[in-house]
Amino acid sequence: MNLAADAENARDIGAAFDCFLNALPGLFTEITALVAELYAIGSALQELNATIASHEYGGRVTIILDDVDIVRLSLSITLKDARERFGRLDRYGYPPTIAAYREVWAEICAHFQRESNNTLRARLERFRLFIMNLSCILR
C-alpha cells in the first residue's frame, strides 16, 4: 500500500487541472474547487499514511485495511479516467487552444456525469471524506 504515491498522484492531477484556469476563466470557481479537492485528497492520504504508520494506532490498522484498498482502487480508476481525458489535449496540437480546453473540459464533465450521475468534484469530495473518516476510525 503506497498512500504517499497516491497522494502525489492526486496532487499531480490537481496541477494538471490548474492549467485549465487560464484557458477557461469563466469556469474559475468550478475548476479551482476541483483543484482544491484534489489537493485536499492528497493531504488526507498523507494524513492517513502517517496515522497508519504511527505506532500509537498500529494495532487497529487491520480494521480499515479492506476499506483503504477499496478507496485506493476506486480513486485510482477515477484519476486515471480524468488523466486520460485531459490527456486528449495532445490531439489538438501544442499549445492547446482555448477551444481545445473547452472541449476537453466538456468531455470530462460529461463522462463523470454519465458514469455516476454526478460531477467529478462531488465524487472526489466523497473520496476525501471517506479517507478522512478512515483516519478518524484509527484515532
ChimeraX attribute file (.defattr): number of C-alpha atoms within 10 A of each C-alpha:
attribute: neighborCount
match mode: 1-to-1
recipient: residues
	/A:1	10
	/A:2	9
	/A:3	19
	/A:4	17
	/A:5	13
	/A:6	19
	/A:7	21
	/A:8	18
	/A:9	19
	/A:10	25
	/A:11	21
	/A:12	18
	/A:13	19
	/A:14	23
	/A:15	15
	/A:16	15
	/A:17	19
	/A:18	17
	/A:19	12
	/A:20	20
	/A:21	18
	/A:22	12
	/A:23	17
	/A:24	15
	/A:25	11
	/A:26	10
	/A:27	14
	/A:28	15
	/A:29	11
	/A:30	13
	/A:31	21
	/A:32	16
	/A:33	12
	/A:34	22
	/A:35	23
	/A:36	17
	/A:37	24
	/A:38	28
	/A:39	22
	/A:40	21
	/A:41	29
	/A:42	24
	/A:43	20
	/A:44	23
	/A:45	27
	/A:46	18
	/A:47	18
	/A:48	22
	/A:49	17
	/A:50	15
	/A:51	19
	/A:52	23
	/A:53	12
	/A:54	12
	/A:55	10
	/A:56	11
	/A:57	15
	/A:58	12
	/A:59	11
	/A:60	14
	/A:61	18
	/A:62	12
	/A:63	12
	/A:64	14
	/A:65	14
	/A:66	11
	/A:67	14
	/A:68	20
	/A:69	12
	/A:70	11
	/A:71	16
	/A:72	19
	/A:73	12
	/A:74	13
	/A:75	19
	/A:76	15
	/A:77	12
	/A:78	16
	/A:79	21
	/A:80	13
	/A:81	15
	/A:82	20
	/A:83	16
	/A:84	12
	/A:85	17
	/A:86	20
	/A:87	12
	/A:88	16
	/A:89	19
	/A:90	11
	/A:91	9
	/A:92	12
	/A:93	10
	/A:94	8
	/A:95	9
	/A:96	14
	/A:97	13
	/A:98	13
	/A:99	12
	/A:100	19
	/A:101	21
	/A:102	16
	/A:103	15
	/A:104	18
	/A:105	21
	/A:106	12
	/A:107	16
	/A:108	20
	/A:109	17
	/A:110	15
	/A:111	18
	/A:112	19
	/A:113	13
	/A:114	11
	/A:115	10
	/A:116	11
	/A:117	11
	/A:118	14
	/A:119	18
	/A:120	21
	/A:121	19
	/A:122	14
	/A:123	16
	/A:124	20
	/A:125	17
	/A:126	13
	/A:127	20
	/A:128	23
	/A:129	14
	/A:130	17
	/A:131	21
	/A:132	18
	/A:133	14
	/A:134	22
	/A:135	21
	/A:136	11
	/A:137	12
	/A:138	18
	/A:139	11
